[in-house]
Amino acid sequence: MPESEKPGKQPGKQEQLSYEEARDQLIDVVRTLEQGGTSLAESLALWERGEELAAVCQTALDGARERLDAVLGQDDD
């Protein structure tokens, strides 16, 4: 895996990640944390990155829900 794609490595800006990219990176972070074998500092960095990625995913899901609600609300008119 290239260095820039390793869990815990941040791309330029997290906002540029698609939901799918953030989800896949979050899966890698969780897998790495579950395997253990990382130092405390590495684990904390991974945890922080996981929190950031989870926020990106949640924002995308919230936006999708709002769009669905808007479309469903238009159908009621």
C-alpha positions in Angstrom: 0.0 0.0 0.0 1.5 3.4 -0.9 2.4 5.6 2.0 -0.3 8.1 1.2 -3.0 5.4 1.4 -1.9 3.9 4.8 -4.4 4.4 7.6 -3.6 7.4 9.7 -2.1 9.3 6.7 -4.1 12.3 5.8 -4.7 13.4 2.2 -4.7 17.1 1.4 -8.2 17.8 2.7 -10.6 15.3 4.1 -13.6 17.3 2.6 -12.4 16.1 -0.8 -13.0 12.5 0.0 -16.1 10.8 -1.3 -18.2 8.8 1.1 -16.9 5.6 -0.4 -13.2 6.7 -0.1 -13.7 7.8 3.5 -15.6 4.6 4.4 -12.8 2.4 2.9 -10.1 4.3 4.7 -12.1 4.1 7.9 -12.4 0.3 7.5 -8.6 0.2 7.1 -8.1 2.2 10.2 -10.4 0.0 12.3 -8.7 -3.1 10.9 -5.3 -1.8 11.9 -6.4 -0.8 15.4 -8.1 -4.2 15.9 -4.9 -6.1 14.8 -2.9 -4.3 17.5 0.9 -4.1 17.4 1.0 -0.3 17.0 2.5 2.0 19.5 0.3 4.2 21.7 1.2 7.3 19.6 0.3 5.4 16.4 -2.9 4.1 17.9 -3.9 7.6 19.0 -3.2 9.0 15.5 -5.2 6.2 13.9 -8.1 6.9 16.3 -8.1 10.6 15.5 -8.0 9.8 11.8 -10.9 7.4 12.3 -12.9 10.1 14.0 -12.2 12.5 11.1 -13.2 9.8 8.5 -16.4 8.9 10.5 -17.3 12.6 10.4 -16.9 12.8 6.6 -19.1 9.7 6.3 -21.8 11.1 8.6 -21.8 14.4 6.8 -22.3 12.5 3.5 -25.1 10.4 4.9 -26.8 13.4 6.5 -26.7 15.2 3.1 -28.1 12.2 1.4 -31.0 12.0 4.0 -31.7 15.7 3.4 -31.9 15.2 -0.3 -34.2 12.2 0.1 -36.4 14.1 2.5 -36.6 17.1 0.0 -37.6 14.8 -2.9 -40.1 12.9 -0.8 -41.5 16.2 0.5 -42.0 17.4 -3.1 -44.0 14.3 -3.9 -46.5 15.3 -1.1 -47.4 18.5 -3.0 
